[in-house]
Amino acid sequence: MRKIILNSLIILIFIFVTGCTSNADTVDTPLYSGKSLFIGVVGEVPKIREEHVYFKSISFEELEDYSKLSSQYDAVVITKEHLKEADDNKYVKVYTNAGVPFFFIGATKSFMPFVLEDVSYEHYSLTNFNSDMYVTCYLQTGETYKTWGYGLYNGKVNEPNIKDVYSRMFTTIESIKNGTYE
């Protein structure tokens, strides 16, 4: 009898300990459930949770014809591997005139290198300027601009946290399309 009670107690403790621990590196967040979105991406197409968000690979050359971007895409994503090229002065007109939000993945130095001429992404004064952000977003319409920053849960770079950031980005994109963003 004593052995049964001891075994039962051990099992209950095990259940309690495993049931009460959580993965502090991830967070369970809702999926984006809004309207379908069409997003251009310079770089590798990201893995996301949503099935009604569509990515199309585009090149920097296609970005240069910025007058067509807003009619083709709801937003443009530029991946971390392409940030150095994205800060070239010839793209400043693209980001400031296209009328769509640009999401710079892994840009820890804010939006400034992309929209200000002669400010390089490698400029020393921008070192860790925005280091707690995983994504920086920039939208300019006319003379007005708006920026957003998206951090990772607990600052941990992992697949669930990255997918969460994309879901939040999609919500922002929809609010821009609807004119309800703040």
N, C-alpha and C positions, 0 to 999 in steps of 0.2 A: 504494500500500500504506500509506504513511504517513497519507494522508487517511482511509483506512478505520479505522485504529487510532485516530486522533484523534477521528473521529466516534463510534466505539464507546466511547471513554473519556468523551466528553461525555454520551452517552446513559446510561452507567452512573452517572456522577456525578448526573445529573438524577434517575434512578430512586432512587438512594440518598438524595438530599436530600428528595425528595417522599415517599418511603416512610418516612423516619425522623421527619418532622415530625408533630406531632399538634396537635389543637385543644385548647389548654390551658384553654379556657373551658367545656368539657363533659366529661362522664364517661359511659361506657357501663356501665349498671347493669342488673341483672336485673329483669324484670317481676314484679309481685305475682302469685303463682300459687295463692293460697289459695282459700278458699270465696267464693262470691258475696257481695257486700256491697251494702247499700241505705243511701244517705247522703242526708240532707236538706241543701240548700244555700240559704243566703240570699244572693242575688246571682246572677251569671252562672255557669252550669254550666261547670266547667273542662274543658279538653281533656286527656284522659289516654290512656295506651297500652293499658290493660287493657279487655277487652271484657265481663268479668263483674262489673264494678262499675257500679252504677246510681245516678244522681243524680236527685233530684226537687226542683224549686224549691219553696221554702216561704217564708212571710212571717214577719215578727216576731210578728204576731198569732197565727199557728199555734204559734209557740214558747211563747207564754204559757200554753198548755194543756200544760205540760211533763209531766204524768202519762201522756200517751199517746206521748211521743217514743220511749221505750225499746222499746215494742212495735211501732213503725213503722220505726225507723231504727237502724242500727248506730252512726251518728255524725252529727254536724251540722257543716257547714262554713259559716263566715261570711267572705265575701270582703272584701278591703281597702276597697272602696267603702262598706261598711256598718259599719265598726268604730266610728265616732263614735256611731252610733245604738245599736250593740250594748253600749256602756258605760253606757247608761241604767240607773239604779238599779232600775227595775222588772224588769229581766232577771236581776238577781243571783240571785233565787230559782230561775230557770230553770236557770242554769249549775250551781248548787249542789245541785239536787234532781232533775234529770232522769234521772240515772243513765247517761247516754251521754257519750262524749267530744265536746268542742267544739274545733274547729280554727279558729283565727283567722288567716286568711291575711294576711301582710304586717304582722302586729302586732309592731312592733319594741320595744314597751314592756311586754312580758310579759303574763301573764294577770291581773295585779292590777286593772286598771281594770274588768274584767268581773265579778269576784267580790267586790270590796270596795265597799261603798256609799260614796258621796261621794268616790271616787277617780276623777278624770276622765282619759280617755285623753290629754287635752291638758295634764295636770298637768306643770309644769316639772321636777319631781324624777324623772319617768320618761323624760325626754329621752334617747334612745339607750340605755335601760336594757338592752335585749336586741337591739341593733342588728345583730348578726351572724346573727340568726335570721330566716328567711323565714316560718315558721309557728310558732305557739305553740299547744299543746294543753292542755286542762284537763279532768280527769275527777274528779268527786267522788261517792263512794259512802258514804253515812252521814256520819260525822265525818271520814273519811279522804279525802284528795285526792292526786292525782298529776298532774304536769305533764311535758310533753315539749317539746323545741324542735327544729326542723328547719332546718338551714342549706342554702344553695345551694352547689354545687361551686364553689370559688374565689370565692365571693361574687358570681357572675355571674348576673344575671337574664336568662335566655333559655329558650326553650321546652323543650329537652332537660333542663335542670336543674330546671325546674319540674315536669316530668313525673316526674323521678326522685324529687322530694320527695313527690309524691302516691303513688308506689309504696311508699315507706317508710311513709307515713301508713297505707296500707292494711294493711301488715304489722302495725303497731301495733294497728289496729282489730281485726284477727283475733285477736291475742294477748289483747286485752281480752275479746273474746267467749269465748275459750277459757279465760280465767282464768290465763293463763301470763305475763302482762306483769310487768315488774319496775319 
